[in-house]
Amino acid sequence: MIGTIKQQARDLKAELDRVDWPSRDKVLSSTWIVVLISVFVGIFLWAADWVLAKGIGFLFPRQ
């Protein structure tokens, strides 16, 4: 059992050594792209919700 765990740990280390990790600059630029797209989508969805709410409020006014 212990031998199996040790072998799995060695295999994991060997696999992680073969990974082509991205550079710090690549990770930061990708992070900023994700943040900007998320903000844009959030603003778009908020605006679409606001427009639809106003439109439905206009069609079906409260009494």
C-alpha positions in Angstrom: 0.0 0.0 0.0 2.8 2.5 1.0 4.7 1.4 -2.1 1.7 2.2 -4.3 1.4 5.7 -2.8 5.1 6.4 -3.3 4.9 5.2 -6.9 1.9 7.5 -7.5 3.8 10.4 -6.0 6.8 9.7 -8.3 4.5 9.5 -11.3 2.8 12.7 -10.3 6.1 14.5 -10.0 7.2 13.2 -13.4 4.0 14.3 -15.0 4.2 17.8 -13.5 7.8 18.1 -14.7 6.5 17.5 -18.3 3.9 20.3 -18.1 4.6 23.4 -20.1 3.8 26.0 -17.5 2.9 29.5 -18.9 5.0 32.5 -18.0 4.0 35.0 -15.4 3.3 37.6 -18.1 1.1 35.3 -20.0 -0.9 34.4 -16.9 -1.3 38.1 -16.0 -2.4 39.1 -19.5 -4.9 36.3 -19.6 -6.2 37.2 -16.2 -6.8 40.8 -17.3 -8.6 39.6 -20.4 -10.9 37.4 -18.3 -11.6 40.3 -15.9 -12.4 42.8 -18.7 -14.7 40.4 -20.5 -16.5 39.5 -17.2 -17.0 43.2 -16.5 -18.3 43.8 -20.1 -20.7 40.9 -19.9 -21.9 42.0 -16.5 -22.6 45.5 -17.7 -24.3 44.2 -20.8 -26.6 41.8 -18.8 -27.4 44.6 -16.3 -28.3 46.9 -19.2 -30.4 44.3 -21.0 -32.2 43.5 -17.7 -32.9 47.2 -17.1 -34.2 47.8 -20.6 -36.5 44.7 -20.4 -37.8 45.7 -17.0 -38.6 49.2 -18.2 -40.3 47.8 -21.4 -42.4 45.3 -19.4 -43.2 48.1 -16.9 -44.4 50.3 -19.8 -46.5 47.5 -21.3 -48.0 46.4 -18.0 -48.1 49.4 -15.6 -48.9 48.9 -11.9 -52.1 50.3 -10.7 
